[in-house]
Amino acid sequence: MHVLVVTDQHPESLGGVQVSIRLQRRFLERLGHRVTIAAPALHRPGYAPAREEREACIDLPSRPITRDREYGISWPGARTDRALATALRERPPVDLVHVQGDFWGAMIGIRAARGLGVPIVHTMHNHVDEGTRAVTPLAPLAFQGLRGWRALALGRPAGVVAGASRGAWRYLAELAAEAAVVTAPSQHFADELMAHGVADEVLVTPNGVDDEAVASVRSRVRRERDRPKLVWLGRMSQEKRVLEFIEAVARSGIDADVALHGAGLLLHRVEARIAELGLGDRVTIPGPVPYGDALAAMREADALVQTSIGFETQGLTPFEAAALGTPTVFCDTEIADDVGVEPAWRVGGTSVDALAATLRRAVERIAAEPGGLRVPEAEGRRFLQSTQSENMVRLYERVLARA
């Protein structure tokens, strides 16, 4: 089959969804299917796509929307429709549109599916309500703007809109009404979408972890250390609770090394707080690293610490850690339920003191079992992309059989 994936950002731009889409394409192609990805053209300085990327991707007319020109926007309208239709004429007929966007990508994908007369699978990656409220006090106005934009681009929904709440949930429900199937990357986000009336049924299609990368990193021998090592990975922003994590490390008094992989708006505050608390001998900031190095850091660590609460639609790093055999300290119990492996530690509350107490318990147990506290490899296999792609093909086939 030929699947057209339409998304908000170019697959070669930075971001977890983009990593996931690249993996999905690679593994679906191994199963004998064709995948074309339509997304805003990438304006990153010096970007030169390889031939494989040029053949697999359709660069839609776009404008950069960030200072570093990493992210862009394509306007859902006649010009974009023509560009997409022209590019598709050079490819085999499309059997199905897989929308993996929540903004302009969703609208462009829906317009494309209407024109092609094919069904839509819509994966909702973005917690639009929580994410918007986290960055602006004007979220209600932003939600009204999104609904108005959707109406301008798409008119009345082609399907029945479930009894959704207002705001972001209503906007998502109006998008979901166009889809044959709606999916989410985790059970907890699927439950939230259904609870808010976005769709009557939301299936779970987790983002997978690269089989080859996991196998390569797993083959390395883990080094022996004098004391346990904890690792944190992510964007250093308020909702990720990185400052709370540093406070918890200080209050816990743990004898452990802690590495923070990532960068972001709070980087300078993080560096300053580490110095103020006298943690420089234990807490280091390797900064942002390539994907393979991030996996290696998780494999080498005795535990990953996951600190955000109620923000992630999946929270991929604990899934990656489990695939690598590394346990996780979970602040978000819903993510812990989705991962569902042992050993693991769950923080009993949202306070810094609760996190500090859990860090003490984890480090004490790790120190008592040096090198031996790992997630069984058999448990980790269910998070691999090969497994997820086989499940996705079965979903596509069910949708096409009903079309």
N, C-alpha and C positions, 0 to 999 in steps of 0.2 A: 504494500500500500504506500501511497504518497501522503505524508502528513505535513501540513503547513503550520508551523509554530509562529505565532505573532506575539511579540513581547514589548515591554516599555523601553528597554535599553538594549543596545547592541551586545551580542553574546561575548564579545571580546573586551567589553568594559569591565570595571571592577565590581564585584558583588556576588553574594552567595547564590542568588537566583540564576545569574549568568553562568556560574560554574556548573550549576545543576543542568541547565539547558544544554551546555556543551557536552556534558556527559551523556545526557539522554540521547542526543543526536548520534554520538559515536556508538553507543550500545544498540540503539535501534537499527542503525545501518549494518551492524554485525549480524543482526537477525534477518537481514535481507530486505529491509524497508528503506524507503527514501524519506529524508527529512529536509525541508527547506525552512530556514528561519528568516522571518521578515522583522526588521527593527530599524530604529533611527540610525542613519549613517553615523559613524564614529568620527569625531573631529579631533581626537587626541593628536598633539603634534608628533610627527614622525611615524605615525601608524601606517604600516604597509602590510595589508593582509596577504597571507600565503594563498596559493592557488586553491587549495582545498576549502579555505574559508570563503573565497570569492564564489566558488561553485555552490556552496551550501547556503550562503546568506544573500538576502536581498536587502540592499541598503536603501531605505526609504528617504525621501527628501526631509532634511531636518535642520534644526538650529541648535547650537550648543546652549545649555542652560546653566552651566557651572563655570567658574572662573578658569579651572584647569582644563576645560573643554572635554572632560571625560564623559559627561552625560548630555544627551540631547532630547529634543522633542520633535515628533512628527505630527502635523496637524491632521486629524481625521476628516478628510474631505475629498473632493473630486480629484485634486492634483495627486494626492497620495494614492487614491484608488487607481488612477491611470498608471502610475509608476509600478504599482504592484501587479496589476493585470498584464502590463507589457512584459515584465520579467517572468511572470508565470507562463506566458505563451511559449517560452523557450524550454519549458520543462514538461514532464508528463502530467496528465490531469490530476488534480488534487482530490483525494478521497475524503479528507476530514481536516478541519481547522482545530488546532489545539491552542486556545488562548491562554497565555501565561503572563498576563499583565492585568493591572487593575485601573489603568488610567487611559492614555491615548492608545496604547497597544491593544487594550480590550476593545475600544471603539473601532479601531482599524480592522481588527480581526473579525469582529461581528459584521462590519460592512463587507469584508471580503467573503465571508461564508454566505451571506445573503446573495451576493453576486454570483458565486460559484454554485449555489444550490446544494451545499454539503452541510452535514451536522457539525456542531461545536462541542468539544470537550473544554471546559473552562476550569483551570487550576487557579485558585485564589491564594497568592503567596503573601499578600500584604495585609497587615492588621490596620486598615485605613483609619478606623476610629481612634485606636490607641496611639498610632503613630502621628496623626495630625494633632491630636490634643497635646502630645508631648512637645511639639515644636511651636505651637501658636495658641494664644488665648482666643483667637478668632475662629476656632475650629467650626462652630455652627455655620458661620458665613461661608467658610471653605466648602462645607458639605453642600450647602445650597448651590454654590458655584459649580460643583462637580455634577450635580443633578441637572442643572441648566445646560451645562456643556454636553452631557450625555444626550439630553433631549434635542439639542441643536444638531448633533452629529447623527443621531439614530432615530429620532422621532419616537413614536410609541413603541414600547417593548413588543417583540413578536410573540412572546409567550405570556403566561399568567404570572403576575408578580405575587409572591407569597405575602402573608400579612406581616411585613417587616416593620421594625421600629423606624423612627425617623432618622435623619442624618446620614452618616456613612453607611449604615446597614441598609437603608432604603436604596441608596445609590447602588450598592453591590447587588441587592435583590433585582433591580432593574436590569443590570448586566446579566445576572444569572438566569433571568427569564428566557434569554435567547438560547441557552445551552441545552443539549440533550443530556449531558451529565455535568455536574459540578463536583470538583474534588478539592481537597486541601492537603497540605503536606504533613499534617499530624491529626491525631484523633481529637486532641483538646481544641484545636482551632476549628475542626469540622463541627464539633459539638456547639461551639460558640456561634458559628454561622447559622446552624439550624435553630439554636435558641433565640436568635434575633430575627428569624424569619427570612433569611436570605434565600434559602431553598429548603424544600421539604426533606430532601435527602442530599447529603454531601459525603462522597466516598473519600477514603484516605489513600493517597498516593505519595508516600514519603519521598523526599529527595534522597538519592543514594550516594554511596561513597565509591570512589574510583577503585575498581578491583586491582588494577596493576599497581597503582600507587600504594595501596594497602599491603599488597604482597611484597613489594620492594622494601617498604619500611619494616614490615614484620620480620623480614629475613635478617635484619641487623641485630647484633648482640647488644643487649642493654648493658650500660656500664654500671659497675658497682660504685656506690657512693657512701659517704660517711653519715649522711642524714637524708631524710626523705626530700623529694622534690615535687612541688605543686606547680601547675601551669595554668595560666589564664589566657584566653585568646578572644579578641574581638575589637570592636570600635570603641574607643575611649570617649563615651558620651554618657549623659546623665542616666538614660534608661538602662544602660548596661551595669550600673552600680559599681563601677570600678573603684571609686573613692571609698565607698562603704567596705569593699573588700580589703583595701589597704588598712582602714581603721580596724577591721576585724583581725587582720594579721597581727597588728600591734597589740590589741587587747588579749589575743589568745596566748601570746607568749610562746608560740610553737617553735621548736628547734627544727626548722626546715628551710630549704631554699625555695624561693618563689620567683617565677619568670612571667612577665607580662608581655605577650606578643600582640602588637597592634599600635595604633596611633589614633588621633582624633582631636576634637576640640578641647578635651580635658587633659591632654598630654602634659602641658606645663604645670597644671595644678597637681596632677599625679606625681610628677617629679618633685615638686616643692613639698608635697605632703610626705613623701617617702623620706626626704631629708629632714623635715621637721620632727618626724617620729623616730629618727635614728635607725631606719630600717635598711640603710644602704648596703650593709654587709649581707643582707638576706634577700632583698627584693631587687631584681634587675629588670630592665626594660630592653629586650632585644629589638623591639620595634616591629614594624610590619615585615613579614618574610614571605617568600614564595610558598605556594600551596604545599609542595613536597616537604619543605623545611618545617612548615606548621604541623604537618602530619608526623614528621620525625620528632618534633618537640613533644607532641602528645604521647607518642610511643615511648619516649625516653622517660617521661614523667611517671611518678607513682600515682598521681591523681590529677584530673582536670577539675577546675573549680568553675561552675556555671552560676552566675550571680544575678542575671536579670530576673524579674518576676512579672508575669502577666503580659509581656511585650512580644515575645517571639511567637511566630506562627508555627515554627518547628524547633528552631534552636539546633542547628546541624552539628555543632562541635561535639556534644555528648554522643551523638550517633557515630561520628568519626572516631571518637575515643574508644567506644565500645568495639568497633570493628578492629581497632588496633590492640585491644586487650586492656585498655586503661580504664580504671574505675573513675567515677565522677562524684563530686560533692555537688548536690543539687539544691539551689535556692528555690527553683520553680518545681513544685511537686507534680504539676501537669506534664512537664517535660520528662520528669523521672518516670511517670506512669507510661508515657509513650515509648521510652527507651526500654524499660522493663527488664533490666539485667542486674545481676549481682556479681561482685560486691558493689555497693553504692552507699552514699550517706545523704540523708534528707535533712535540711535545716528546718527545725521546728518553729518557724515564725519568720517575720520579715525584719527583725531588728539586727543591728550590728552585733549585739551580744549573743544572739542566737547563732549567728554565723560563726562567731569566734568559738563558741562552745563546740560546734560541729567540727570545725577545723581541728580543735584539740583532740576530739575523738578519732578523727580520721588519721591524723599524724601518729597518734599513739598506736593504733592498730597496724598502720604501715610499718612503723619502726619495729613492731613485734614480729612482723613477717616480711623481712627485707627481700625484695625481688620476687616474692611468691604470691602477692595479692593481685591477681589479674582476672579479667573477664574471660571465660572460656572461649576458645576460637570458634567452636560450633555456634555459640550464641551470636557472635559478631557477624557471621556470614549473612544473616538475614538483612543486614543493612547495606549490602553491596549493590552497586548499580545494576549488575547483571540480573539479580533477582528482581529489582524494581522494574526494569525494562520488560522482562517477561510478563510481569503482572500488567503493565501498561498496554502491551500488545493485546492481551486478552480483553482488556476494557475497550480498546478501540474496536476490536472485532464484534463485541456485543453491541456497541453503538451503531456500527455499520449494518449489522444484521437487522436492527430495528428501523433503520432509515427508509 
